[in-house]
Amino acid sequence: MRCAVLGAGAWGTALANLLAENGHATTLWALEPDVAESIMAAHTNPRFLPGVVLHESLRATTDKAAALAGASVVVFAAPSHVLREVASHARAWIDPTATLVVATKGIERVSFALMTDVIHQELGGRPVVALSGPSFAAEVGQRLPTAVVAASTDASAAELTQQLFSAPHFRVYTTDDVVGVELGGALKNVMAIATGICDGLQLGFNARAALITRGLAEMARLGAKLGANPLTFAGLAGVGDLVLTCTGSLSRNRTVGLEIGRGATLAEVLAGRETVAEGVVTTESTFALAAREGVEMPIVNAVHRILFERQPARWALVELMGRGLRREQD
């Protein structure tokens, strides 16, 4: 099939390369001219996915119209804070019958829209699939074993996505729980910042395990309120992605938390960073969304205080430990 991938960061490049390896005619749209030039000239993206040799058939361009021409599948891999802009600008060139795959993870500021909701709102009338799960782009690029999930209320679109991306090293499952899959992919980034802060403070493995476990409980609590299937949070897009992002050395969100736990400010951590740590934006969105829905999320609240209210990290975690005693299960 002819595919277009919008967003040539690490994840977009890894997915575009996977599609090309699977035999699909794939064009990757890059915002940065040097990225497109490097992919075309040297089959590499040293800026965002260093060390990975890309398939020789993969094309790249900075022209959205050229990238989208004739594409029957469009994959969105732009950062969450610009996804709506990218989709809106691409609308004129996307085929009315194209399947839209959303690989971006996050919750939009102000609107609290999930990423598939953003795409539905901007490009309604086409089948939309969320692709999520424990998947560092660098490892996908290196063809290391990975498993993810494709979620859609359109079973045919989910199965098409499964067939497109599945490879000997990349296994894709399907589900119809879009809300659960999207929330799992977004909220785990907030929990990864919390875990990084814990590790930066050198609070030990016990504390890390407690944060991951109670973080999962918060994710499932908000998911249940918004209509997700609780079992989704026990799957790849839930606990799978959570454990990977909270413990993996390649996690950008954990790294942000780690540096803050060691004493850096958020401004210092983000200064000069080229890659996006989605958990920072998602912390703001989730904090406000939980307040609107009346859902208790103490870890999210603590991360929000540390990032945006300048509360010392150690104080915030002491407050978490000092909360009133309660039953483990809601």
C-alpha positions as CSV (number, residue, x, y, z in Angstrom):
1,M,0.0,0.0,0.0
2,R,1.0,3.6,-0.4
3,C,1.6,5.2,3.1
4,A,2.5,8.6,4.4
5,V,4.0,9.3,7.8
6,L,3.7,12.9,9.1
7,G,6.5,13.6,11.6
8,A,10.1,12.6,11.2
9,G,11.1,12.4,14.9
10,A,12.5,9.2,16.3
11,W,9.1,7.4,16.4
12,G,7.8,8.6,13.1
13,T,11.0,7.6,11.4
14,A,11.0,4.2,13.0
15,L,7.4,3.5,12.0
16,A,8.0,4.8,8.4
17,N,11.0,2.5,8.1
18,L,9.0,-0.4,9.4
19,L,6.4,0.2,6.7
20,A,9.0,0.4,4.1
21,E,10.7,-2.8,5.2
22,N,7.3,-4.5,5.0
23,G,7.1,-3.6,1.3
24,H,4.8,-0.6,1.4
25,A,5.6,2.5,-0.7
26,T,6.2,5.0,2.2
27,T,7.0,8.7,2.3
28,L,8.0,10.5,5.5
29,W,7.2,14.2,5.9
30,A,9.8,16.1,7.9
31,L,9.5,19.6,9.2
32,E,13.3,19.9,9.2
33,P,15.0,20.1,5.7
34,D,18.2,18.5,7.0
35,V,16.3,15.4,8.1
36,A,14.6,14.9,4.8
37,E,17.9,15.5,3.0
38,S,19.8,13.0,5.1
39,I,17.2,10.3,4.7
40,M,17.2,10.7,0.9
41,A,20.9,11.0,0.5
42,A,22.3,8.6,3.2
43,H,19.3,6.6,4.4
44,T,19.8,7.9,8.0
45,N,18.2,10.3,10.4
46,P,21.2,11.2,12.7
47,R,19.3,14.1,14.2
48,F,16.5,12.0,15.7
49,L,17.2,8.3,15.2
50,P,21.0,8.0,15.1
51,G,22.7,4.7,14.4
52,V,19.8,3.2,12.4
53,V,20.2,2.5,8.7
54,L,16.9,3.1,7.0
55,H,15.4,1.0,4.2
56,E,16.5,2.2,0.8
57,S,13.0,2.5,-0.5
58,L,11.9,5.0,2.2
59,R,11.4,8.5,0.8
60,A,11.3,11.8,2.7
61,T,10.2,15.3,1.9
62,T,9.3,18.6,3.5
63,D,6.3,19.0,1.2
64,K,3.1,17.7,2.8
65,A,1.2,17.5,-0.5
66,A,4.0,15.4,-2.0
67,A,4.1,13.1,1.0
68,L,0.3,12.6,1.0
69,A,-0.2,12.1,-2.7
70,G,-2.0,8.8,-3.3
71,A,-1.6,7.6,0.3
72,S,-4.3,5.2,1.4
73,V,-2.8,5.1,5.0
74,V,-1.7,8.2,6.8
75,V,0.3,7.9,10.1
76,F,0.4,10.8,12.4
77,A,3.6,11.0,14.6
78,A,3.9,14.7,15.3
79,P,4.2,15.9,18.9
80,S,0.9,16.2,20.7
81,H,1.0,20.0,21.0
82,V,1.2,20.5,17.3
83,L,-0.9,17.5,16.1
84,R,-4.0,19.6,15.5
85,E,-2.1,22.1,13.4
86,V,-0.4,19.4,11.3
87,A,-3.7,17.6,10.7
88,S,-5.5,20.8,9.8
89,H,-2.8,21.8,7.4
90,A,-2.8,18.4,5.8
91,R,-6.5,18.1,5.3
92,A,-6.6,19.2,1.7
93,W,-4.3,16.5,0.5
94,I,-5.6,13.5,2.5
95,D,-7.7,11.0,0.5
96,P,-11.3,10.9,1.8
97,T,-11.1,7.1,2.1
98,A,-7.7,6.9,3.8
99,T,-7.2,5.1,7.1
100,L,-5.6,7.4,9.7
101,V,-3.2,5.9,12.2
102,V,-2.4,8.0,15.3
103,A,1.0,7.2,16.8
104,T,1.1,10.4,18.9
105,K,0.6,10.0,22.7
106,G,-0.9,12.7,24.8
107,I,-3.9,14.8,26.0
108,E,-4.5,18.2,24.3
109,R,-4.2,21.3,26.5
110,V,-7.5,23.2,27.2
111,S,-9.7,20.8,25.2
112,F,-8.5,17.6,27.0
113,A,-9.0,15.8,23.7
114,L,-7.3,12.5,23.1
115,M,-5.1,12.4,20.0
116,T,-7.6,10.3,18.0
117,D,-10.3,12.9,19.0
118,V,-8.1,15.6,17.6
119,I,-7.8,13.7,14.3
120,H,-11.6,12.9,14.2
121,Q,-12.3,16.6,14.8
122,E,-10.0,17.8,12.0
123,L,-10.4,14.9,9.5
124,G,-13.8,13.4,10.3
125,G,-15.4,10.8,8.1
126,R,-12.3,8.5,7.9
127,P,-11.5,5.5,10.1
128,V,-9.0,6.3,12.9
129,V,-6.7,4.0,14.7
130,A,-4.6,4.6,17.8
131,L,-1.2,2.8,17.8
132,S,0.4,2.5,21.2
133,G,2.4,0.2,23.5
134,P,5.9,-0.3,25.0
135,S,8.1,0.7,22.1
136,F,11.3,2.8,22.2
137,A,11.9,4.0,18.7
138,A,15.6,3.2,18.8
139,E,14.8,-0.5,19.6
140,V,12.2,-0.7,16.8
141,G,14.8,0.8,14.5
142,Q,17.3,-1.9,15.6
143,R,14.6,-4.5,14.9
144,L,14.5,-5.7,18.5
145,P,11.3,-7.6,19.5
146,T,8.4,-5.3,20.2
147,A,4.7,-5.7,20.8
148,V,2.0,-2.9,20.5
149,V,-1.7,-2.6,20.2
150,A,-3.9,-1.0,17.5
151,A,-7.1,0.4,18.8
152,S,-10.2,1.5,16.9
153,T,-14.0,1.3,17.0
154,D,-13.6,0.3,13.3
155,A,-12.5,-3.4,13.5
156,S,-11.5,-3.4,9.8
157,A,-9.2,-0.4,10.3
158,A,-7.6,-1.9,13.4
159,E,-7.0,-5.2,11.5
160,L,-5.6,-3.3,8.5
161,T,-3.1,-1.5,10.8
162,Q,-2.2,-4.8,12.4
163,Q,-1.4,-6.3,8.9
164,L,0.5,-3.2,7.8
165,F,2.9,-3.0,10.7
166,S,3.3,-6.6,11.8
167,A,6.8,-8.1,11.2
168,P,8.9,-10.9,12.7
169,H,10.2,-8.4,15.2
170,F,7.1,-6.2,15.6
171,R,3.9,-7.8,16.8
172,V,0.6,-5.9,16.7
173,Y,-2.6,-6.8,18.7
174,T,-6.0,-5.2,18.2
175,T,-8.7,-3.8,20.5
176,D,-11.7,-1.6,20.4
177,D,-10.9,0.3,23.6
178,V,-9.5,3.5,22.1
179,V,-10.0,5.5,25.3
180,G,-8.1,3.0,27.4
181,V,-5.2,2.6,24.9
182,E,-4.9,6.4,24.5
183,L,-5.0,7.2,28.2
184,G,-2.4,4.5,28.9
185,G,-0.1,5.9,26.4
186,A,-0.5,9.4,27.6
187,L,-0.5,9.0,31.4
188,K,2.4,6.7,31.6
189,N,4.6,9.6,30.7
190,V,3.5,11.5,33.8
191,M,4.3,8.5,35.9
192,A,7.7,8.2,34.2
193,I,8.6,11.7,35.3
194,A,7.5,10.9,38.9
195,T,9.6,7.7,38.8
196,G,12.6,9.6,37.4
197,I,12.3,12.2,40.3
198,C,12.2,9.3,42.8
199,D,15.4,7.8,41.2
200,G,17.0,11.2,41.1
201,L,16.4,11.6,44.9
202,Q,17.9,8.1,45.4
203,L,14.8,6.9,47.2
204,G,15.4,3.2,46.3
205,F,13.8,0.4,44.4
206,N,10.9,0.0,46.9
207,A,9.8,3.6,46.3
208,R,10.1,3.1,42.5
209,A,7.9,0.0,42.6
210,A,5.3,1.8,44.8
211,L,5.1,4.8,42.4
212,I,4.7,2.6,39.3
213,T,2.0,0.5,41.0
214,R,0.1,3.3,42.5
215,G,0.5,5.2,39.2
216,L,-1.2,2.4,37.4
217,A,-4.1,2.6,39.9
218,E,-4.5,6.4,39.1
219,M,-4.4,5.7,35.4
220,A,-7.1,3.0,35.7
221,R,-9.2,5.3,38.0
222,L,-9.3,8.1,35.4
223,G,-9.8,5.6,32.6
224,A,-12.8,4.0,34.3
225,K,-14.4,7.5,34.8
226,L,-13.9,8.2,31.1
227,G,-15.4,4.9,29.9
228,A,-12.3,2.8,29.3
229,N,-12.1,-1.0,29.9
230,P,-10.1,-1.5,33.2
231,L,-8.5,-4.6,31.7
232,T,-6.8,-2.4,29.1
233,F,-4.5,-1.0,31.8
234,A,-3.3,-4.5,32.5
235,G,-2.2,-4.8,28.8
236,L,0.5,-3.5,26.5
237,A,-0.8,0.1,26.4
238,G,-1.1,0.1,30.2
239,V,1.3,-1.7,32.5
240,G,3.5,-2.6,29.5
241,D,4.2,0.9,28.4
242,L,4.2,2.1,32.0
243,V,7.0,-0.2,33.1
244,L,9.1,0.5,30.0
245,T,8.8,4.2,30.3
246,C,9.4,4.3,34.1
247,T,12.5,2.1,34.1
248,G,14.1,2.2,30.6
249,S,17.2,4.3,30.2
250,L,16.0,5.5,26.8
251,S,12.9,7.1,28.3
252,R,12.9,10.9,27.7
253,N,10.3,11.5,30.4
254,R,12.1,9.5,33.1
255,T,15.3,11.5,32.2
256,V,13.4,14.7,32.8
257,G,12.3,13.5,36.2
258,L,15.8,12.2,37.0
259,E,17.4,15.6,36.4
260,I,14.7,17.4,38.4
261,G,15.2,14.9,41.3
262,R,18.9,15.8,41.2
263,G,18.1,19.5,41.6
264,A,17.6,21.0,38.2
265,T,14.6,23.2,37.4
266,L,12.1,22.3,34.6
267,A,13.4,25.3,32.6
268,E,17.0,24.0,32.9
269,V,16.0,20.5,31.9
270,L,14.1,21.6,28.8
271,A,16.6,24.2,27.7
272,G,18.2,23.2,24.4
273,R,16.4,19.8,24.2
274,E,15.4,18.9,20.7
275,T,13.3,15.9,21.5
276,V,9.9,16.3,23.2
277,A,9.1,14.9,26.6
278,E,5.4,14.5,26.2
279,G,4.9,14.0,30.0
280,V,5.4,17.7,30.7
281,V,2.5,18.8,28.6
282,T,0.4,15.8,29.7
283,T,0.9,16.6,33.4
284,E,-0.8,20.0,32.8
285,S,-3.6,18.4,30.8
286,T,-4.2,15.5,33.2
287,F,-4.1,17.7,36.3
288,A,-6.9,19.8,34.9
289,L,-8.8,16.9,33.5
290,A,-8.7,15.0,36.8
291,A,-10.0,18.1,38.6
292,R,-12.8,18.5,36.1
293,E,-13.8,14.8,36.4
294,G,-13.5,14.7,40.2
295,V,-10.9,11.9,40.0
296,E,-8.3,11.6,42.8
297,M,-4.7,11.5,41.2
298,P,-2.2,12.3,44.0
299,I,0.9,11.3,42.0
300,V,-0.2,13.5,39.1
301,N,-0.9,16.3,41.6
302,A,2.6,15.9,43.1
303,V,4.3,16.0,39.7
304,H,2.3,19.1,38.8
305,R,3.4,20.9,42.0
306,I,7.0,20.0,41.3
307,L,7.0,21.0,37.6
308,F,4.8,24.1,37.7
309,E,4.5,25.3,41.3
310,R,8.2,25.0,42.2
311,Q,7.6,22.7,45.1
312,P,10.8,20.9,46.1
313,A,10.7,17.3,44.9
314,R,11.5,15.8,48.2
315,W,8.6,17.6,49.9
316,A,6.1,16.5,47.3
317,L,7.1,12.8,47.8
318,V,7.0,13.2,51.6
319,E,3.4,14.5,51.3
320,L,2.6,11.4,49.2
321,M,3.8,9.1,51.9
322,G,1.9,11.1,54.5
323,R,-1.5,10.8,53.0
324,G,-4.3,9.3,55.0
325,L,-4.4,5.5,55.2
326,R,-6.9,3.7,53.0
327,R,-7.8,0.5,51.3
328,E,-5.6,-0.5,48.3
329,Q,-8.6,-1.1,46.0
330,D,-11.1,1.7,45.2
